[in-house]
């Protein structure tokens, strides 16, 4: 049977999305609407349901919780003799926005995301957000046990190098806080400015040590700006120690 007009285009789009998900993750979606919504960024949301614009934000919230739980359990069993601090740090390395964005691109999910391309600044977290929304959709469609299996077998074990993550210490904020506490310095993270509006809003964070500014970072999230500022501050401190 051949489909023509808007119905045919919709059917074709559904088929293509279902095929892409099957190729990447090895399963056939049930409720395709959930996955369509998972890849719909708020910047292209125009439909309204009781005054609420449909986008992937709610699925992102759900997926974040499910992903965090699965990764926490996996690490708990993978490293039976590691302490809570190590497990928390490893989980953060896996589920932070930058890591999820790179993972989404590696999987090819970035090609499925719909978002506005008219903005002067790219949505840095759009791919990572869509990945979390996909997990939320998968959870609602297939349940927790199936979602857990897909995450472990098709994502973590195939695409995440735990050995490299364990050796790579990228949480500059935590390292800086630990250093300040050990050396008894007064450390502060301050949001000093906001640049742009709406989806393009960026935050500027200054780091002061004993009231002196050592580093500044700018990012689309406060946490991201803090990490960038902390990295710059750590570099300044290391250069001071060498002189």
C-alpha positions as CSV (number, residue, x, y, z in Angstrom):
1,X,0.0,0.0,0.0
2,X,1.3,3.5,-0.9
3,X,0.6,6.5,1.3
4,X,0.2,10.0,-0.1
5,X,-0.2,13.4,1.5
6,X,0.4,14.4,5.1
7,X,-0.6,11.0,6.4
8,X,2.0,9.3,4.2
9,X,4.7,11.7,5.2
10,X,3.9,11.1,8.9
11,X,4.0,7.3,8.4
12,X,7.3,7.6,6.6
13,X,8.8,9.7,9.4
14,X,7.6,7.2,12.0
15,X,9.1,4.3,10.0
16,X,12.5,6.1,9.6
17,X,12.7,6.9,13.4
18,X,11.7,3.4,14.3
19,X,14.4,2.0,11.9
20,X,17.1,4.4,13.3
21,X,16.3,3.3,16.9
22,X,16.4,-0.3,16.0
23,X,19.7,0.1,14.2
24,X,21.3,1.9,17.1
25,X,19.8,0.0,20.1
26,X,18.6,-3.2,18.6
27,X,14.9,-3.1,19.5
28,X,11.6,-2.0,17.9
29,X,9.8,0.9,19.6
30,X,6.3,0.4,20.8
31,X,4.8,3.8,21.3
32,X,6.6,5.8,18.6
33,X,5.0,9.1,19.8
34,X,7.2,8.9,23.0
35,X,10.3,8.7,20.9
36,X,9.2,11.5,18.6
37,X,8.7,13.7,21.6
38,X,12.1,12.7,23.1
39,X,13.9,14.2,20.1
40,X,11.8,17.4,20.0
41,X,13.6,20.3,21.6
42,X,11.6,23.1,23.2
43,X,12.9,25.6,20.6
44,X,10.7,24.0,18.0
45,X,7.7,23.3,20.2
46,X,4.6,24.8,18.7
47,X,1.8,22.4,19.5
48,X,-0.1,23.1,22.7
49,X,-1.9,20.7,25.0
50,X,-4.0,22.6,27.6
51,X,-1.7,25.6,27.3
52,X,1.4,23.4,27.6
53,X,3.9,23.3,24.7
54,X,5.0,19.7,23.9
55,X,8.7,19.2,24.0
56,X,11.2,16.7,25.5
57,X,11.7,18.5,28.8
58,X,9.5,16.2,30.9
59,X,10.9,13.1,29.4
60,X,14.4,14.5,30.0
61,X,13.6,14.9,33.7
62,X,12.4,11.3,33.9
63,X,15.3,9.9,31.9
64,X,17.8,11.7,34.1
65,X,16.4,9.9,37.1
66,X,16.4,6.5,35.4
67,X,19.9,6.9,33.9
68,X,21.3,8.0,37.3
69,X,19.8,4.9,39.0
70,X,21.1,2.5,36.4
71,X,24.6,3.9,36.3
72,X,24.7,4.1,40.2
73,X,23.8,0.4,40.5
74,X,26.2,-0.6,37.7
75,X,29.1,1.1,39.3
76,X,28.2,-0.2,42.7
77,X,28.5,-3.8,41.4
78,X,31.4,-3.1,39.1
79,X,33.6,-1.6,41.9
80,X,32.7,-3.5,45.1
81,X,35.6,-2.1,47.1
82,X,35.5,1.5,46.1
83,X,34.1,4.2,48.5
84,X,31.1,6.5,48.1
85,X,33.2,9.4,46.9
86,X,34.8,7.4,44.1
87,X,31.4,6.0,42.9
88,X,29.8,9.5,43.0
89,X,32.7,10.9,41.0
90,X,32.5,8.1,38.4
91,X,28.8,8.5,38.0
92,X,29.2,12.3,37.5
93,X,31.8,11.6,34.7
94,X,29.3,9.4,32.9
95,X,26.1,11.4,33.2
96,X,27.3,15.0,33.1
97,X,26.0,17.2,30.2
98,X,29.2,17.3,28.2
99,X,29.8,13.5,28.4
100,X,26.2,12.8,27.5
101,X,26.4,15.2,24.5
102,X,29.5,13.4,23.2
103,X,27.8,10.0,23.8
104,X,24.7,11.1,21.9
105,X,26.8,12.1,18.9
106,X,28.8,8.9,19.1
107,X,25.6,6.9,19.0
108,X,24.2,9.0,16.1
109,X,21.3,10.5,18.1
110,X,22.3,14.0,17.2
111,X,20.9,13.3,13.7
112,X,17.5,12.6,15.1
113,X,17.1,15.8,17.2
114,X,14.8,18.6,16.0
115,X,15.8,22.1,17.3
116,X,15.8,25.6,16.0
117,X,18.9,26.4,13.9
118,X,18.1,30.1,13.7
119,X,19.9,30.9,16.9
120,X,23.3,32.7,16.8
121,X,24.5,30.4,19.6
122,X,24.1,26.6,19.5
123,X,22.2,24.7,22.2
124,X,25.3,23.0,23.7
125,X,23.3,20.5,25.7
126,X,20.6,19.7,23.1
127,X,22.1,16.2,22.3
128,X,22.7,15.2,25.9
129,X,19.2,16.4,26.8
130,X,17.7,14.4,24.0
131,X,19.6,11.3,25.1
132,X,18.1,11.6,28.6
133,X,14.7,12.2,27.1
134,X,15.1,9.0,25.0
135,X,15.8,7.1,28.2
136,X,12.6,8.5,29.6
137,X,10.7,7.4,26.6
138,X,12.2,4.0,26.6
139,X,11.3,3.6,30.3
140,X,7.7,4.5,29.7
141,X,7.5,2.3,26.6
142,X,9.3,-0.8,27.8
143,X,9.7,-0.6,31.5
144,X,12.7,-0.3,33.9
145,X,14.3,-3.8,33.4
146,X,14.3,-3.5,29.6
147,X,15.7,0.1,29.9
148,X,18.4,-1.1,32.3
149,X,19.4,-3.9,29.9
150,X,19.7,-1.5,26.9
151,X,21.7,1.0,28.9
152,X,24.2,-1.6,30.2
153,X,24.5,-3.8,27.1
154,X,24.1,-1.3,24.3
155,X,25.6,1.9,25.9
156,X,27.8,1.5,28.9
157,X,29.6,-1.7,27.9
158,X,30.0,-0.7,24.3
159,X,30.7,3.0,24.4
160,X,32.0,4.0,27.8
161,X,35.7,3.3,28.8
162,X,35.5,3.0,32.6
163,X,39.3,2.5,32.8
164,X,40.0,5.8,31.1
165,X,37.3,7.6,33.1
166,X,38.8,6.3,36.3
167,X,42.2,7.8,35.4
168,X,40.9,11.0,34.0
169,X,40.1,13.5,36.8
170,X,38.0,16.2,35.1
171,X,36.0,17.5,38.1
172,X,38.0,20.7,38.6
173,X,35.4,22.2,41.0
174,X,35.7,19.2,43.4
175,X,39.5,19.3,43.2
176,X,39.6,23.0,43.9
177,X,37.2,22.8,46.8
178,X,39.3,19.9,48.3
179,X,42.5,22.0,47.9
180,X,40.9,25.1,49.5
181,X,39.7,23.1,52.5
182,X,43.0,21.4,53.0
183,X,45.0,24.7,52.7
184,X,42.4,26.6,54.7
185,X,41.5,29.2,52.0
186,X,38.2,31.0,51.6
187,X,36.8,29.9,48.2
188,X,33.7,31.3,46.6
189,X,31.9,30.7,43.3
190,X,29.9,33.8,42.2
191,X,27.5,34.3,39.3
192,X,28.5,37.8,38.3
193,X,26.6,38.2,35.0
194,X,24.1,36.7,32.6
195,X,24.5,37.2,28.9
196,X,21.7,36.9,26.4
197,X,18.1,35.8,26.9
198,X,15.9,32.7,26.6
199,X,17.6,29.7,25.0
200,X,20.8,31.8,24.4
201,X,21.3,32.8,28.1
202,X,24.9,32.2,29.4
203,X,26.2,32.5,32.9
204,X,29.4,34.1,33.9
205,X,31.0,32.8,37.1
206,X,34.0,34.3,39.0
207,X,36.0,32.3,41.4
208,X,37.6,34.1,44.3
209,X,40.2,32.8,46.7
210,X,40.5,34.9,49.8
211,X,38.5,37.7,48.0
212,X,40.9,37.7,45.0
213,X,39.5,36.7,41.6
214,X,41.5,33.8,40.1
215,X,39.4,32.5,37.3
216,X,36.2,33.2,35.2
217,X,34.0,30.9,33.1
218,X,31.1,31.3,30.8
219,X,28.6,28.6,29.9
220,X,24.9,27.9,29.2
221,X,24.6,26.4,32.6
222,X,25.9,27.6,36.0
223,X,27.5,24.2,36.7
224,X,29.3,24.4,33.3
225,X,30.5,27.9,34.0
226,X,31.8,26.8,37.4
227,X,33.8,23.9,35.9
228,X,35.4,26.2,33.3
229,X,36.3,28.8,35.9
230,X,37.6,26.1,38.3
231,X,39.8,24.7,35.5
232,X,41.3,28.1,34.8
233,X,41.8,28.7,38.5
234,X,43.6,25.4,38.8
235,X,45.9,26.3,35.9
236,X,46.7,29.6,37.6
237,X,47.5,27.9,40.9
238,X,49.8,25.4,39.2
239,X,51.7,28.1,37.4
240,X,52.1,30.0,40.7
241,X,53.5,26.9,42.4
242,X,56.1,26.5,39.6
243,X,57.4,30.0,40.0
